[in-house]
Amino acid sequence: MIKKGVFKLLSINNTFLKKLKFILLALLVISLPFSVALANILCGLLLLYWLLFYDNKKELLSLFKKNPIVFFAYLFFLSFLISLIWSDNLERGFEVIKKELLLLFIPIFMMLIEKGEEKILIKLFIFSMSILVFISYLVYFGVLDFISKTFEITPTPYTPFMTHISYNPFLALAIYLLIYYFFKVKKIKLKIFIALLIILMSINMFITGGRAGQVAFFVLLLVAFFQFIRISILKTVIFLFSLASIFILAYNFSPLFKERVNGVIYEVNNLEKSRNRSVGLRITMWENSIRIIKNTPLLGSGVGDFSKEYKKISKKYTPTALSDVAQPHNMYLFV
């Protein structure tokens, strides 16, 4: 709904405003895999649009009451905000809260996206990720060496424009959405095209180095199985066999994936020697975070004082591990 006062003042018609809003949403979806800075600017413009032109702001309260995603996103943010009361380091606390501000945009986006627009936005996201995957393959096969030099990409993980930490979860989401369309579309040619995209993206998942995204890939495959397929014993056996086959093929044909899997196994089995390595450090952070929770079970240490409390605990229980930690790489424990 458009505010009448602003509408008259600016002499902007309703159709133009709707087009403007959709263009901003489309640009945001397309830019997400390419530029965090541009995405942040577009989020700011969409917030400004919502403040100026969206009339039914009472819908925000309705979403807060009825939608569990919105409710828990705001509850999560509120828990950080309240913990500032007993935080000594307010500057650090506000730095953390600043990073979580995007949570407040969830209901705003839900209000701005009109019925039918979500389908177009999803397709634009898939298109954007497809371009990124294509570029990733060009870099992998050495076709675009100048991209590697321009964006300072090391021989692996072949993820231009964003790190593998962000790239692979985005890729897992794109694969899940493509699976949804594979079961939805009726045309055989379109099904074949989507299947090829799924295969290409799945292979790309294992020549890039995002471990979290690779875990998300298997989890979302499981979700897709229960969501889109009528369950039977035979189908379940075939699905589990397929999952195992994907893992075995990836392990045997992707040196990077094999190295990552072997690294996880080694670090878990040799934790004391691996306190400062990737997985070992994460496990250490989780252990020490649980110790912090036990020391302050009711209110916690305060969002601004986590680093200070962590150093104390780390020096006492894990003196050989890195103690200068900003957050535990686990939002459940951070809260």
C-alpha positions in Angstrom: 0.0 0.0 0.0 1.3 3.5 -0.9 1.1 6.4 1.4 -1.3 8.9 -0.1 0.4 12.0 1.3 3.8 11.0 0.0 2.2 9.9 -3.3 0.6 13.4 -3.9 3.8 15.2 -2.7 6.1 13.4 -5.1 3.5 12.9 -7.9 4.6 9.4 -8.3 2.1 6.9 -9.5 1.5 3.5 -7.8 2.6 1.5 -10.8 6.0 3.3 -11.0 6.6 2.7 -7.3 5.8 -1.0 -7.6 8.2 -1.3 -10.5 10.8 0.5 -8.6 10.4 -1.7 -5.6 10.6 -4.9 -7.7 13.7 -3.6 -9.5 15.4 -3.0 -6.2 14.4 -6.5 -5.0 15.6 -8.1 -8.3 18.9 -6.3 -8.1 19.4 -7.4 -4.5 18.8 -11.1 -5.4 21.1 -10.9 -8.4 23.9 -9.0 -6.5 23.9 -11.3 -3.4 26.4 -13.8 -4.8 28.6 -11.1 -6.3 28.9 -8.1 -4.0 28.1 -7.7 -0.3 28.6 -4.0 -0.5 26.1 -3.6 -3.3 23.6 -5.9 -1.5 23.9 -3.7 1.7 23.2 -0.6 -0.3 20.2 -2.2 -1.9 18.9 -3.3 1.5 19.2 0.3 2.7 17.3 1.6 -0.3 14.5 -1.0 0.3 14.3 0.0 3.9 14.0 3.6 2.8 11.2 2.6 0.3 9.4 0.8 3.1 9.6 3.8 5.4 8.4 6.3 2.8 5.9 4.4 0.8 4.6 1.3 2.6 1.4 2.2 4.4 0.4 -0.9 6.2 3.2 -1.1 8.8 0.8 -2.7 11.2 1.4 -5.8 9.2 4.9 -6.0 10.9 3.2 -6.7 14.2 1.0 -9.3 12.6 4.0 -11.1 11.1 5.8 -11.0 14.5 2.8 -12.7 16.1 2.0 -15.3 13.4 5.3 -16.1 11.7 7.8 -18.1 13.8 10.8 -17.2 11.6 10.1 -13.5 12.2 9.4 -14.1 15.9 12.7 -16.0 16.6 14.8 -13.7 14.4 13.6 -10.7 16.4 14.0 -12.6 19.7 17.5 -13.5 18.7 18.4 -9.9 18.0 16.6 -8.7 21.2 18.7 -11.1 23.3 21.9 -9.5 22.0 20.4 -6.0 22.6 19.4 -6.7 26.2 22.7 -8.3 27.1 24.4 -4.9 26.5 23.0 -3.9 29.9 25.6 -6.1 31.7 28.3 -5.8 29.1 31.4 -3.9 30.1 32.7 -3.5 26.5 29.8 -1.6 24.8 31.9 -0.8 21.8 32.4 -4.4 21.0 28.8 -5.2 21.8 27.5 -2.7 19.3 29.9 -4.1 16.7 28.3 -7.5 17.1 24.8 -6.1 17.0 25.6 -4.2 13.8 26.4 -7.4 12.1 23.0 -8.9 13.1 20.9 -5.9 11.9 20.0 -7.7 8.7 17.7 -10.0 10.8 15.4 -7.0 11.2 15.0 -6.9 7.4 13.3 -10.4 7.2 9.7 -9.2 7.8 10.3 -6.1 5.7 11.2 -8.2 2.7 8.2 -10.5 3.4 6.0 -7.4 3.3 7.5 -5.9 0.2 7.4 -9.1 -1.9 4.0 -9.4 -3.5 2.3 -12.7 -4.5 3.9 -14.1 -7.7 7.1 -12.0 -7.4 8.8 -14.6 -5.2 8.9 -17.0 -8.2 10.7 -14.5 -10.4 13.1 -13.6 -7.6 14.0 -17.3 -7.0 14.7 -17.7 -10.7 16.9 -14.6 -10.8 18.9 -16.0 -7.8 19.3 -19.3 -9.7 20.4 -17.4 -12.8 22.9 -15.3 -10.8 24.4 -18.5 -9.2 24.5 -20.2 -12.6 26.7 -17.3 -13.9 29.0 -17.6 -10.8 29.3 -21.4 -11.3 30.1 -20.9 -15.0 32.9 -18.4 -14.0 34.1 -20.8 -11.4 34.5 -23.5 -14.0 36.3 -21.1 -16.3 38.8 -20.3 -13.5 39.1 -24.0 -12.6 40.1 -25.0 -16.2 42.4 -22.0 -16.5 40.3 -20.2 -19.2 40.1 -17.0 -17.2 43.4 -16.6 -15.5 43.0 -12.9 -15.4 40.0 -13.3 -13.0 42.3 -15.3 -10.6 44.8 -12.4 -10.7 42.2 -9.7 -10.5 40.4 -11.2 -7.5 43.5 -12.8 -6.0 42.1 -16.3 -6.2 44.4 -19.0 -5.1 44.5 -22.3 -7.1 41.6 -23.4 -4.9 38.8 -23.0 -4.1 37.9 -21.3 -7.4 35.2 -19.0 -6.0 35.4 -15.5 -7.6 33.6 -12.6 -6.0 33.0 -14.3 -2.6 34.9 -16.7 -0.3 34.0 -20.4 -0.2 32.5 -19.8 3.2 29.7 -17.9 1.6 29.8 -19.4 -1.9 29.0 -23.0 -1.1 25.9 -22.4 1.2 24.5 -20.2 -1.6 25.3 -23.0 -4.1 23.6 -25.6 -1.9 20.5 -23.4 -1.8 20.5 -23.0 -5.6 20.7 -26.8 -6.0 17.8 -27.3 -3.6 15.7 -24.7 -5.5 16.6 -26.4 -8.8 15.5 -29.8 -7.4 12.1 -28.1 -6.5 11.7 -26.9 -10.1 12.8 -30.3 -11.5 9.8 -32.0 -9.8 7.5 -29.1 -10.6 8.0 -28.6 -14.4 6.3 -30.9 -16.9 8.3 -30.4 -20.1 10.9 -33.1 -20.6 13.5 -30.7 -22.3 13.2 -28.3 -19.3 13.7 -31.2 -16.9 16.8 -32.3 -18.7 18.2 -28.8 -18.7 17.5 -28.4 -14.9 19.0 -31.9 -14.3 22.2 -30.8 -16.1 22.4 -27.6 -14.0 22.0 -29.7 -10.8 24.8 -32.0 -11.9 27.1 -29.2 -12.9 26.4 -27.3 -9.6 26.8 -30.5 -7.6 30.2 -31.2 -9.1 31.2 -27.6 -8.5 30.3 -28.0 -4.9 33.2 -30.5 -4.4 35.9 -28.7 -6.4 35.4 -25.6 -4.2 36.4 -25.6 -0.5 33.3 -24.7 1.5 32.9 -27.4 4.1 29.7 -25.8 5.6 28.1 -25.6 2.2 29.0 -29.2 1.5 27.3 -30.3 4.7 24.3 -28.0 3.7 24.2 -29.8 0.3 23.7 -33.2 1.9 21.2 -31.9 4.4 19.1 -30.1 1.7 19.2 -33.2 -0.4 17.7 -35.0 2.5 15.1 -32.3 2.9 14.3 -32.4 -0.8 13.8 -36.2 -0.6 11.2 -36.0 2.1 9.6 -32.8 0.6 9.2 -33.7 -3.0 9.2 -37.5 -3.2 6.5 -40.0 -2.0 8.3 -42.1 0.4 8.6 -45.9 0.0 11.2 -48.4 1.2 12.6 -48.9 -2.3 12.9 -45.1 -2.9 14.5 -44.6 0.5 17.1 -47.3 -0.3 17.8 -45.8 -3.7 18.1 -42.3 -2.2 20.5 -43.5 0.6 22.6 -45.4 -2.0 22.7 -42.2 -4.2 23.8 -40.1 -1.2 26.6 -42.6 -0.4 27.6 -42.7 -4.1 27.9 -38.9 -4.3 30.0 -38.9 -1.2 32.3 -41.7 -2.4 32.7 -40.2 -5.9 33.4 -36.8 -4.4 36.0 -38.3 -2.0 37.8 -40.2 -4.8 37.7 -37.7 -7.6 38.0 -34.3 -5.7 41.4 -34.0 -4.1 40.2 -30.9 -2.2 37.1 -32.7 -0.8 39.3 -35.7 0.2 41.8 -33.4 1.9 39.0 -31.7 3.8 37.4 -35.0 4.9 40.7 -36.5 6.0 41.5 -33.2 7.8 38.3 -33.4 9.8 38.9 -37.1 10.8 42.5 -36.3 11.8 41.7 -33.2 13.8 38.8 -34.9 15.7 41.0 -37.9 16.5 44.0 -35.8 17.5 42.2 -32.8 19.1 45.0 -31.8 21.5 47.5 -31.5 18.5 44.9 -29.7 16.4 43.6 -27.0 18.7 44.7 -24.3 16.3 43.6 -26.0 13.1 40.3 -25.4 11.4 38.0 -28.1 12.9 40.1 -28.5 16.1 39.8 -24.7 16.8 36.1 -24.8 16.3 35.6 -27.7 18.7 37.8 -25.9 21.2 35.7 -22.7 20.8 32.6 -24.7 21.4 34.0 -26.4 24.5 35.2 -23.1 26.0 31.9 -21.4 25.1 30.0 -24.1 27.0 32.3 -23.5 30.0 31.4 -19.7 29.8 27.7 -20.6 29.8 28.2 -22.8 32.9 29.9 -19.9 34.7 27.1 -17.5 33.9 24.1 -19.8 33.2 21.3 -17.2 33.7 22.3 -14.0 31.9 25.5 -15.0 30.1 28.7 -12.9 29.8 27.1 -10.1 27.8 27.5 -9.7 24.0 30.4 -7.2 24.4 32.4 -9.3 26.9 32.6 -12.7 25.1 36.2 -12.1 23.9 37.4 -11.1 27.4 35.7 -14.1 29.1 36.9 -16.5 26.4 40.5 -15.5 27.0 40.2 -16.3 30.7 38.6 -19.7 30.0 41.0 -20.5 27.2 44.1 -19.8 29.2 42.8 -22.0 32.0 41.6 -25.0 30.0 43.2 -24.8 26.6 46.4 -22.8 27.0 47.9 -23.9 23.7 44.9 -22.9 21.6 44.2 -19.5 20.1 42.5 -17.3 22.8 41.9 -14.1 20.8 38.4 -15.1 19.6 35.6 -12.7 18.6 32.8 -15.3 18.5 32.5 -19.1 18.8 31.5 -19.9 15.2 28.2 -21.2 16.6 25.3 -18.8 17.0 23.5 -21.1 19.4 26.4 -20.9 21.9 26.9 -17.2 21.2 23.4 -16.4 22.3 
